[in-house]
Amino acid sequence: MIADLSPSDRSKYACALHASKLVKSGMKVGLGTGSTAYWLVYHLAERVRNEDLKFFGVPTSNNTRDQAQAEGIKVISMDDAGRLDLTIDGADEFDQSMNLIKGGGGAHLQEKIVAFGSDQMVVIADESKKVKKLGKFPLPVEVLKFGSASTKIKIEELIVAQNYQDFNIQKRMKDGKSFITDEGNLIFDLELNEIKDPRRLCRDLNIIPGVVENGLFIDVCSAVILGYSDGTTDISWKKDVVL
């Protein structure tokens, strides 16, 4: 099957296959959202059918939930799960410290809750997602609809105060309408080019009233599995982290 895929999809297929083998029976596993996570659910479902793998999946979006249920994976809520053994998810960018930008699919709120509620988080990605500095990919910020214009002004003031000059803030749109998250919120995408201090920006954005969550994932990723178009993979673990 992998030979019939595009080079990009072969990379995603390969790293998702590698990650799926980390799941053991009895685990509670966070299931990410996006094109790479799609292949993760696909591979896990194959193991459920062919290897009698028994685990509980906690999806991070309605799309992932629908796919997992259709594939026969046992799905439970984060509230029912409590604490997870492992979350596997994609990323829009990751740096050398394994800090991430996520939210290109608009699911970073649930993704962050699930990731920080897990003993380990493993990111699956192709090598194009590896960067020296975060920020080339626009940073998603989920905001309440109520007062969103005021919230945008406060975000702009924060960005200026942190000495960003060439930046742009765009409300995310889909099919000519405001993009609405699974929680019924809006997303502002911050085009910053390079994030100078991800930890500070993450903290200060979330202080603004009206901001629900931003797409910076700091100090939560345990490992990154890179997939390549030839079907090979590499895994890098943070120091002293073992699954």
N, C-alpha and C positions, 0 to 999 in steps of 0.2 A: 504493500500500500504506500509506503513512504516514498518509493520511487516515482509515484504519480503526482506528488505534491510539488508546489513551488519551492525554491530554495528557502524562502522565509518560513513557510509552513513545515518544511523538513526540520529546520532548527527547533521550532516550537514543539513539534511532534517528539523529537529526540529528548529534549530536556524534560518534557512532561512525562515521558516513559520512564526516564531515570528516577524522577521524583516519586512516581507512583509506587515504585518498589520500596520506598521508605515507610509506607503504610503497612501496619501489621494488624491482625485481627484483634478486636477489642478496643482499638483506638477511637478517640473522638477527634475528627480532623476538619479544620477550616478549609473550605473549598473556595478558591479565589474566583475572580471575575475577569473576563476578557478573552482574547483570541488564543493565548497560550494556556490559560486555565481551562478553556474548552477541551483541549487535548488531554489535560490531566483527568478531567471527569470521564472522558472517553476511555482512557487506559484503566482507570480504577474500576469502571463498569465491566471491562473485559476480565479483570481479576475477580470481581464478584461472581461473574458467570462461570469462569473457567477454573478458578482456584478455590472457590467457596470462601473468599475473603469476606469477613464480617466486621464492618466498622460503621461508625455513625458519622455522617457528613453534616457540617454546619455551613450552609451556603452564604455567600456575602452579597447576593443580589437575587432579585426575582428570576432573572435569566438563568443563573446558575442553579437555583432551586428547581426550576422547571426542567432543565436538562438532566440533573441528577435523578429526579424522580422518574422521568421518562426512561432513564437507563437502568432503573432498578436499584439505585443506591438508597439506603435507609437514611432519611433526612430528619434531623431534629433541630430545634431552635437553639440559639445561644443561651437563652434562659434555662432551657432544659439541660443543656450540656454543662453549664457552670464554667469549668476550666477545661481547655482543650490540650491534647497531647502535642498537636502539630497543626500548623497552617501552611498550606502551599499556595502561592499566588504569584502572579506576574508583577512586573514593574515597568514604568515608563522610562525611568532612569535609575541607575545606582552608581554610587561613587566608590572610591577605594576603601572607605570606612563602612561600606554596606549600608549607608543611609540612602533612602529612596525618595523618588517622586512617584506617587500613584494617583489615580483618579481620572485617567484619560477616558475611562468608560463610565465615569460618574458615580462609582460605587465606593469611593474611598472612606466614607463615614463607617459603613458596615465593615469594610475591609480592615480599618484600623482597630475597631472594637474587637474583632475576631483575632487579629494578629497579636494585640497586646493581652488578649485573654488566653494565649497559648504558651506552652512551655518552650516551643521552638517555632520559628518561622523560616521557611525555606522559599527563596525566590527562584522562579524559573524564567529564563530570558535568553534571547540571542545576544551576540556580542555587540550589536549596535546600541544596546541599552547601557553599556558601560561607559562612563564619562569621568573625566578628571574633576570637574566641578558641576554640581547640579544647577539646573536653571535653563538650559537650552529648551527643554520641554516646558510648556506653560504650566505653572503651578495652579492646580484647581483649589478653589476656596468655596466650600458650601455655605450658603447663607440663607437665613429665613426670608420668605417673601416679604413679610411685614418689615417696613423700613429699609428695604434693600438699597434704595438710592442713598440714604444716609449712611448705611453700612459701607457702601462703595466709597463714599467720600472719606470715611475714617480709614479705610484700607489705603487709599491714595496718600493720605497724610502720613501714615505709618511708613509707607515705602519711601517717601521723600525724606522723612526723618532718619531713615537708615541709609541715606546717601545714595539711593538708586536714582539715576538720571534718565536714561533711555529705557523707559518701561511703558507698558500698555496694559490696560485692564479691560477685558471684554466679557460681557455676559454671554454665557454659552447658549447657543441656539440649535434647534433641530427642526428641520422641515418648516422653516420660517417662523417658528414659535420658540419661546423660552424653553430651554431644556429643563425638565423637572426630574429630580432624583426620586428614588424609591420612597424616600421619606417626605416627598412633597416640597422640597426646597429648590432654590436656584443655585447655579454655580457661576462664579466669576473666575476666569482664567487669567492669571498674572503672567505676562510676558516680561521676564526680568533679564534674560540672556545668561546671567551668571548669579547664583545666590552666594553672597559673601559669607554669611554666617547662618547656616540652615537651622541650627538649634535656637538661636535668638529669634529668627523670623517665625519659626513654628510657634514658639511660646507667645510672642507678641501678637501674632494674628489671632490666636484663640482667646486673647483677653478682650478683643473688641466685641461689644454687645451686637448681636445679630449674626456673628460668625459662628457656625455650628462646628466645623472642622476643616482643616486644611490637608493637603495631600503630601506633606512632608512626614516621612516615617523615620524617626531618629532612634537609634539604639534598640531596634526590635528584630532586625534580620539576623538570623543565625548562620545562614549559608546561602550561597548563590550557585545554582546549576546552570551553566551555559550550554546551549545547544548550538551545533554547527550544521551547515547544510549537507555535509557528508554523512550525517547521522551519528557523529560522535558527540561526546559531552565531557565537560570538566566540572568538578564540584570544588568549591572553596569554602572552608568553614572558618568562622571566627575563632581566634585563639581560645583554647580550653573548652570549646563547645563540641560535644559528642552526642549523637542521637543513638 
